[in-house]
Amino acid sequence: VPKKLVTTVAGCADDALAGLVACNPGLRLLQGHRVVLRNDLPAIRGRVALLSGGGSGHEPAHAGYVGKGMLTGVVAGAVFASPSVGSVLAAIRAMAQAGAAGILLIVKNYTGDRLNFGMALERARAEGADVRMVVVGDDCAFAVPGKAGRRGICGTVLIHKVLPGSFMWGFGESWGVAHLLCPGQVAGALAEAGASLDEIVEKVTVAAKAMGTLGLSLSPCSIPGSKPSFQLAEDEMELGLGIHGEAGVRRMKVLPADKAVETMLEHMTDPSNASHLPLTPGSSVVLVVNNLGGLSCLELGIVAGAAVRCLESRGIRIARALVGSFMTALEMAGVSLTLLLVDEELVGLIDAETTAMAWPNIPAGPATTRREEVPAPKEGLREPQDEPGTGTEFSSLVPCLSFPRERIGMRLLSAGPGTARVERVLERVCSTLLDIQEKLNELDRGAGDGDCGHTHARGAQAIREWMRSRPPPAAPAQLLSALADVLLEQMGGSSGVLYGLFLTAAARSLWGRSDSPAWADAMDTGIEAMQRYGGAAPGDRTMLDSLCAAAQALHSLRSPFADPLQVLAAAVQSAEAAAEATRHMEAGAGRASYICSSRLEQPDPGAVAVAAVLGAVLE
């Protein structure tokens, strides 16, 4: 496990935010949450507030971009894990109570971020807040983007910059169709004209398509306390990788910097690539040369120079160049290039002042390798002298907790679980998840960042702490709802919010019902909620494969003569078989969908965890 300079693995995200706020008088933490806000929050009254965020490990993103002229606030998750729904909702409430005219959520296109910010948005709207969400996907890696779509990576930082300026700046009434390519201008003109937040979001979503990013790495990264997510040989580099250590689209021999940059730009602008950025001679762009975390400043400067030369050779004008660390992946030795098509007014937004500490002090001028050099001084002619001088579950099956360990009749099943039985079964589930923590991490290293076991262990520990603090409710609907709250707040990652969605929907299905078929209905309702927000389906190599297989078996509960233990045993068997079958599937959703199927040689860790939880319940 690589060495990290942290105080504790568990507290590293909180410690990093605390250090940032301690050193920046313009920032404040939101009590009880991993949320950073501007210290002059009342100043947003009557104006649109901007909220972003995501997992930690991408520093200075996202908290480094909070300040006047950029973001109003950010919500941080654990390392490479989406922030909790509760923290996102708390940030929205803080902005709404400060008098914001509307709140725009800027979210990178990752499943966990979409789910957590999306659920918080729904809850905030139910409270009467005017909230909208823009999902940024600027990754140019995949020639044929899958169901998950283009990932949101470093280009998101440019959206952070141009949007606040557009809300504050006014533009003339005369602007042509070409301006639709500029997120800041579109939003600014619409906001100045009194347009609704819906209209602004619609135009900005279109404008974000005028941007593309591609990454290249010489090494993997590792979250604190874990092994690297993948391995590269000494003579290999990886093209198109994500910011969580996900493997890219192509491995190749290490190239010189200029050849590597040329390869990146060719891939980004290749018309046969469905996610390419259309770039024609005469275009003006903002170039971002982003250190993914572990590249030396010397190498970064070499890459920046190569990028400017390569773009100039294509007839592209680099209106501005930003070079530095903007959105990292912990210690990954790599770089990403971002291009944003611009015009003069949008460049003005890039140049606008901001108090955000991570935004660089950019000179107001284009980047070019054709600057006139300062003439070398001429050697002075020495007068003759006599003497010459010297010269970065898992309670989803808790509905089954109504099945006692001994054979029971349908009357007792309908009565719901007793508190002691609930505690007994939940403890078995928690101990099972903790026992297989490293196994799940190992399975996840082939498809993501290797933290699946850590995520499920956090959920198990949170459930244990919850049970120690109070007796769990015996009523099934109340139990599922309470567990949903625990996992949404404490588990983190995509798994936490998916289980929260499942349990919330399943609990709603159980209210007012005590019959045996209600459990089958609850299972189906929970799965439908996961599919609606997560976008996955059976066969996509996710936890849904095991869940759906188990749900199919649980349909037997709708028979009046079904034996609940036999039905559960069949569900466990189906889930285990479905989990094993994911070994041979091509991933269609989640981070694994970005990885070549030939490199996915193990079962999906989420599907394995589902089967393990069901087995624990049966035991």
N, C-alpha and C positions, 0 to 999 in steps of 0.2 A: 504494500500500500504506500503510495507516494507521500512524502513528508509535506505537512502544511503548517504554516505559522498561525495557528488559531489557539484560542484559550480552551474552548470545548467544541467538539464537532457539532453537538446539538444546538449550541447557541451562536454559531458563527454568523448567521444572517442577522440576528438581532444586534450582535456586537458591532458588525460593520455599519449598520444604520446608526447606531448610537454614536460611533466615532465620527461619522459624516455630519450629524447634527451638532455634535459638540464643537466641531471646527467651523461651522457655518452659521452665523447669527441670523441668516435669512430663512432658516428652516426650523420646523417644529415636528415632534413626534405626536401622533394621536394616541392618547392614553389607552393602553390595553390592546393595541393593534400594531402590526408591522406596517404602519402608514406614515409617510412623510408629507407634510403640507407646508405651503408658504406661511411665513410668520405674519403676513399682512392679509390674512384671509378675508377680513371685512371689505377689503378693497375690490373684491370681485362682485359686490352687490350690483345687480342690474346687468351683469355681463355673463357671457358663457364661460363656464369653468371647464378645464381640461384635466382628465384623470387617466393615467396609464399605469403600467406596472407589469409584473410577471415574476418569474423565479429569480432568486438571487444567483450570483455567480457570473453576471453579465456586466459588472461594474465598469464604468460609471453609470451605465443604465441600471435602473431608470431614475433613481433618486437624484443623481447628479444633474438632471435636467429640470428640476423644480426651481422655479424662480420667476420673477416678473419677465414677461416676454417669452416664456416657455410654459411648462406645465404648472397647474395649480397644485397638484399632488400626485403621488404614486402609491401603489400598494405592492408590497414585496412578499414573495413566498419564501419557503426554504430553498436551499440550493437546487436549481433546476426543477423546482416544483411550483406549480401555480399557486397564487395566493388564495386564502380561504374566502368563501362567499361572504362570511360575516365581516371580514375586514374590508372587502370591497364595498359592501353595503354601508359600513360605518363611514367610510370616506365620502361616499355619495351623500349621506345624511349631513355630514359636516359642511359640505359645500352648499347643499340646499338650505340649511339653516343659516348660512352666512349670507343668503340672499341672491345666489346665482340665478341668472335668468334661464339657464338651462345647463345641462351637464353632458359633455361629450366624452365617451369612453374610447380611448385609442388602444386597440388590442392587437397584438401580434397573432398571426394565424397559426396557432397551436391548439390542439383539442382541449387541453386543460384550461388554457386562458379563455377560450371561447365559452366553455362550460361555466367556469366560475364567475366571470364577468357577466355572462348572459343571465345566470340565475339571480345574481345581485341586481341586475337591471330589472328583471321581472318583479322582484320583491320591492324595489324602489318605486316602480311605476304603480304598484298596488297601494303604496303609501301616498301617491299623488305627485311624485317628483317627475319632472320633465327630463328624461334621460334617453340618450341615443348612443349607439355603438358603431364605430368604424373598425373593421377588421383589415389589417394591413398584411398583404402577401406580396413581397418583392423579390422572392428567390427565383433566380433564373436557371437553377440547376437541372430541372427535369424537363426533358424534351416533350414528354407526355405526362403532365401532372395528373396524379391519381385523384381518388375521391377526396382526400384530405386537402387538396389544393396547394397553392404556393405557400411556402413557409414565410412567416414574418421575421425578418432579420434586421440588419443595420439600417436599412432605408427608413425604418420606423422613426429613427432619430430626426430625420429631416422633416417628417410630418409633425413631430413635436415642435420643431422650430417655426415652420411657415404658418402653422395654424394659429398660434397665439398672435403672431404679427398681423395676420389677416383679420382677426377679430378686433384689433385695436386700430388698424390703419384704414383709411378710406381711400377709394380710388375714383377716378373720373367716371362719368357715365359712358364714355366712348371706349368700348373694348370689344375686340372681335372674337370670332370663334376659336382662334388659336389660344386664347387665354383659358380655354377650358382644360388645357393641359396643366394648369398651375393650381395646385391645391390651395395655396395661400390666397391667391388672387380671387379664385372662385368664392371661397368662403368669406373673404373680406368684402367683396362687392355685394354678396348676398346679405351679409350681416349688416353692412352699412345701409342697405335698402330696406332693412326691417324684415328680411326673410326669416322663415321659421327654421328651427333646428333641423327639422326633417329635410328641408330643401338643401341646407348646408351639407348635411351628411351625404345626401345623394350625389351632389356634385364632387365632394371630396373623395368619395369612393371611386368615381370615374377618374379623377385626377391622379390618384395614387398609382394608376396603371402606367403612368409616364415615368416609371422608376424601376430599376432592376439592380439586383445584388448577387454576387457570386463569391463563395469562399474557397480558400485553398489552405491546406494544412500540412505541416511536416511532422506533427505529433498529435497524439490524443490528449485528452484532459481527464481529470478524475475528480469527483466530488469528494470533499473531506471525509476521510474514514473509509473510502472505497477504492477499488482498483480501477485502472484506466478502462474506459468504455470500449476501446478497440486497440489494436496494435498495428504499427507500421514498421516495415523493415527499414534498415538504415538508409537504403537507397531508394525509398518510395516516398511519394507525396500523394495526397488525396484531394480530388477536385469535387466541389459541390457539397461539402459537408455542412451540417447545421450547427447551431450555436449551443447545442446541448451534448455535443460529442457524437451525434448520429453520424454514421459513416456516409460518405458521399456517393457520387454517381460513377466515378472513375478513379482507379488507382494507376499511377504511372511512375516511371523513373524520375528522380529528382532532376529538374530542369534549371538552367541559369535563370536569374530573375527576369530578364527581358523576355525570354522564351515563355516562361510561366505566365507572365502578364499577357502576352500576346494570345496564349491559349485561352486564358480566362475571358478576354474581350471577344475573341472569336466565338466562344460558346455562348456568351451573353447576347450577342447580336446575330446569331445564326438564324435566318428566317425559317429553317426547318424545325427549330426548337419552339414549341408552342408557348413557352414562357419567356421568349426572347424580348429584348428591348429594341424597338425599331430605331436605328440610329443612321442618319444620312449625312453626307458631307454638308457642312454649313450649320449643323445643329449646335446649339449651345447647351452645355451641361454643367452641373455642379458635380464634382468628383469627390468621393469620400474614400480615402485609403485607411482602412480600419484594422488596427492591431487586434487579433483575436485573443491576446493576453500574454503570450510568451515569446513573441518575436522581438528581437533587439531593435532599438531605435535606428541603428545603423542599417539593418536590413529593411526596415520600414521606409527609410529615405531612399534606398535603392529602388524599391518597388514603386514608390511614388514617382520618381523620375522616369522609370520605364513606362508607367501608365500614361504620363503626360506625353512622352515621345510617341507612344503607340497611337494615342487619340489624335494627336496633331497630324500624324502621317495619314490618318483617315479623313482629314479635313474637318475635325471636330474642334470647336472652341471651348476651352475649359474656363468658364466664367469665374469659378471659384474652386479652390482645392482645399479640402479639410484632411489633415493627416494627423493621426493619433489613435488613441484608444477610445472608442465611442460605444461599442457593444461587444463585449468580450465573451469568451468561453473559458473562464478560469485561467489556467496556465497554458492553454493550447498555443503552440508555436505555429501561427498561421496568420493569414491576412484575408480580408474581404474587400472587394471593390464595389462601390455603389455609384450609379449614375442617375441623375435626375435631370430631365429635360426642363430648361428654364427659358425665361425671357427677362428683359431688364427689370420689370416690376417685381418679379419673383426674386431676382437677385437682391433687390432692395430689402426684401423680407429676410433673406439669409444674412444680410449685413446689419439688420436692426439690432439694437442693443438688447441685452438680456443680463439678468443677474444670476442666471443658472451657472453654477461653478464649473461644470464639465464642458460647457460650450467654449470653444477656443476663440481667442482674440484674432480673428481672421483679417489680414490686410485687405483693404478694399481694392482688389484688382485681379485680373485674370492670371492663370497659371500658364507658363510657357517655358520651353527650353531654349527659346530664341532671344533671350535677353542679351542686350549688348553688354559685353564685359567691360569692366573698368580697365583702362589701359595700364599695362605694367609700367612702373616708373623707369625712366631712363637712367642708365648708370651715369653718375656724375663724372666729369672729366677732372681728374686730379691735377692741380697745379704742381709743377715740379718743385720739389722741396729737397733740402739737403738730407733730411732724414724722413723716409716714408713712414706714415702712421700705420697703425694696425687696424685692420678692418673689423486557464473559474465547475371485513370483507364482509374488515371484510365481513360485514354483517349483512350482506345482501341476501343471505339465506335465513335470516332470523324469522321470517314467516314460518319456517319449519320447526321453530322452537315449541310449537304447540304439540309436537309429537313426543310423548314421554318415553323414557327408556324401557319401561315395561309395556307389555301388550295391554291396550286399553280399548274401550268401546267408543263408539261415535259420540255418545252423550258427553263423556268426559273431554273428548277432543273439542267439542263445540264450546265447552266452558272456558277454554283458553288456558294458557300455562300459569302455574303458580309462581310466585316470586322465587322460591327456592329452586324450582326446576329451571327457571330462566337463568338464575345465577350459575347453576351447575353447567348448563349447556354453553352459556357465554364464556365461562372460564375455560371449557374444553376448546372452544373455537380460538380463544386468545392464545392459549398455550400452543396449539397447533401452528398458528401463524408465526409465533416467535420461534418455534422449532425449525421451520422451513425458511427462515429469513435469508440465510446465505444461499440456499438453493434457488430461491426466487431471484436474488441479485445476480447469480451466475447466469441464469436463463435470460435475464434482462440485458446483460452485457452484450449479447449478440444482436440485440435489436434496439437498444436505447442507451440510457446513461447508467444502467446497472443499479438502480435504486428501488426496484419494485419490492424487494424484500424489506428495505428500510421503511417504505411507505406503509406496507401492511403491518409492520411491527409498530409503527406510530399509532395506527388505528387500534391495534390490539391493546397497547398500553393505555390509550385514551379510554377505551371501554373499561378496562380494569379500574382505572382511577375513578371513572364515573360510578361504577358499582360500589366502590369503597365509600364514595361520598353520600350515596343515597340508595335505598332499595329500588331496583328497576320496577317499573309498573308491570302489573300482571296482565292488563288488558292489551291484546295484540296490537291494535291500532296505535295506542299511546306508546307502547314499547318501540314500535318501528319508527314512529315520529321522533321519539327521544334519541334513538340511536342515530337517526339521520342527522340531527343537530350536532351530536358528538363528532361524527365522522366529517361533516362539512367544516367544522371549526378546527379539528385537530389532525386529521389524517393527511391532508395535503395532496398535491398532485392530481392527475386526471382521475385516478382511482377513487380518491375521497369524494369528489363531486359526483362521479358516476354512481357510487353506492348511495350517496345522499339523494340523488334523483330517484334511484330505484326504491329506496325505503320510503321516501316521501310519497311517491305515487302509490306504492303498495299499501301504505297506511291509509291513504284516502279511500282506497278500494275496500278496506276492511271496516270502515266506520259503519256502525249500525247493522253489521252482519256477524253471525256466529256459526253459520253452516260450514260444512267441510269444503264444498266447492269454492267458498270465498278465498281459500288459500291458493287454489289454482288461478282464480281470477286476479288475485293480488300479484302473483308471479308474472302473469301476462302484462298487467298494467305497469308494473315496475320496469319490465324489459322494454315496453313501448316507449316509456319516458326516456330511457337511456338511448334508444335508437333515435328518437326525435331530436335530442340535443347533441348527442355524440357523433351521429352520422354513420356509425358502423352497422353492419348487418351480419347475420350468420354466414360463415364462410370467409369473413375478413380477417381471421386469425386474431381474435380478441377474446376477452372474457365472456363475450356474448355467446360464443360457440358452446361453452360449457353450460351457461345459464339457460340458453334456449333448449339444449338437449334435456336438461333437468326439468324445465317447464313442461316439455312435451310429456315426460313421464308423469308429472304431477297432475296432468289432466285426468288421470284415472281417479282422482279424488272426487270427480263429478259423478262417479258411479255410486249409487246408494249402498252397495255392499263392499266397497273398497276397504282393504286393511291398510291403515296409514303407515305402519312400519314397512310393510312390503312395498308400498308405493314409494316411500322414501329410499328404501334400499335400491329399487329400480332407478330412481333419480340419480343416486350416487353413482351407480354403475354407468349410466348414460353420460353423466358429466365427466367421469374419468376417461371413458372412451373418446368423448369429444375433445377433451384436453390433449390426449395423445395424438389425435388426428390432426391437430393444428401444426404438428411437426412437418406435415407435408403440404401445408397451405401457403399460398402467396398472400402476404399481408395486404389488406385493402384499406386499413384505417390505422390511426395512431402513428407514433414515430417509426414503428417497424415498417410502415408502408413506404418509407423512403429508402429502404435497403433492398438490394438485389435478393431475390428469393433463394438463390443458390447459397447465400451466406446465412440463411436462417435455418439452422440444422437442429434446433431444439424446440420443444413445445412452447407455446405462448405462456409466459409466467402468470398472466392474469387468469387464463383458463385453468392453469394448474392450481392456482390459489382457490378458485371457485370450487373445484372438485375436492380440495383438501378440507374446506370449510364444511361442505355437505357431509363428507366422511366423518368429520368431528361431531357433527350433530347426530349422525346415525349411531356413532359409538356411545 
